[in-house]
Amino acid sequence: MRVYFHTFGCKANQYDTERVRQAFDARGAVVVDDPALADLAVVNSCTVTHESEVKLRRFVRHVAKGSHARTIVMGCAAALDDGSIAALPSVRAVVANAVPADVLRAAGVDVGAQHAALAAGTKSRALLKIQDGCDEHCTFCATTLARGANRSRPVDDLIEEARALAEHHAEIVLTGVHIGTWGLGAGDRGVETPAPRPQARTLGQLLEALIAAVPEVRFRLGSVEATEVDDTLARLLIEAPRHLAAHLHAPLQSGSNRVLKRMGRHWYTAESYRARVEWLVERLPILGLGADVIAGFPGETDEDHRASIALVRALPFTYLHVFPFSVRPDAAAARLSGQLPPVVIRDRARELRELGEARAAEYRAHRRGQTADGVVSGRQQGRLEVMTEDYLSVYLDTDEWDGRPRFEVTVN
């Protein structure tokens, strides 16, 4: 069987796709890079925005039109499918999760004995999913409905996987749905570590255990809430730059406390977010700082929007991910009053994007000519792409590379 894989969405989805790919590979399937060559297409879906689901449907139709492949759709959008995905042309099955055995069964493949899959990652950077699900109920989010409650993977399992990944990768990115709550779920007593290793109950303690067990790689945090960067995480960011990348992607969503409350983001305010980030910035000579911001949330006034603009200007962001508010039918925000006209949402998103691009250019100019700790992340247009500790991409001619996956590089 020839199988083609495509992933929409976040790093957690990328990790899940890799596990499914390995499950097919272990049973003799041939992975192909072109759906036209495939017997089966496996598509991992995303439900973060309406646009992501539109892209999913368009892609499935494209596969059906251009090949004889049957399609399996898995992941978050699949978990919330009302039958519309299943009705798309050439869809063989809709799998409401990304469990490899379930996808194999949907493909008609004999599951047999299951072995722990190790995400190989791409190039010199790998992904390690430490938890799944979320216990919060942000009113704009349908992902929680799709992925369920917060549940963490045991420390020893993560150490074993990290050691295997370190044999082939110089950087490991910790990912999940809400990684700052690792170890804090209702059923997470199972993450405790047997003696003699000290028990890890927080993300900071997990990182300490990972660094102690796998000191040769650089770890990087995926998206983590600013107010969930506890003293242990902060100390590692400050004191262990070779082991933990100086990079924080801290979702902001809004700079208005009134809007944050309507979003259900009860665990922080604009002031507490700013205070934690400023505390870290004062102590870190280098820090890549990114955030997610939603433009045009229901009820957002011009004053609320200006508050978001002001906070983005006040903090040293090095990039932004801006999302125009998108109604998710299963999320509570769809029922909130004050839905804004599309043109207002579009204009506010554009202003935030332009500001984010300006901040990114300012930071790049500041870093240009300075040295950085680089890890090879891929190739683009015949050039080598290298990722710095502070999340900058540096491009080099391949003839300048000596083959090492990690080396000092000058920001260009």
Buried (B, 14 or more C-beta within 10 A) or exposed (E): EBBBBBBBBBBBBBBBBBBBBBBBBBBEBEBBEEBEEBBBBBBBBBBBBBEBBEBBBEBBBEBBEEBEBBBBBBBBBBBBBEEEBEEBEBBBBBBBBBBBBBBBBBBEBEEEEEEEBBBBBEBBBBBBBBBBBBBBEBBBBBBBBBBBEBBBBBBBEBBBBBBBBBEEBBBBBBBBBBBBBBBBBEEBEEBBBEEEBEEBBBBBBBBBBBBEBBEEBBBBBBBBBBBBBBEBBBBBBBEBBEBBBBBBBBBBBBBBBBBBEBBBBEEBBBEEBBBBBEEBBEEBEBBBBBBBBBBBBBBBEEEBBEBBBEBBEEBBBBBBBBBBBBBBEBBBBBEBEEBBEEEBBBBBBEBBBEBBEEBBEEBBEEBEEEEBBBBBBBEEEEBBBBBBBBBBBBBBEEEEBEEEBBBEBEBE
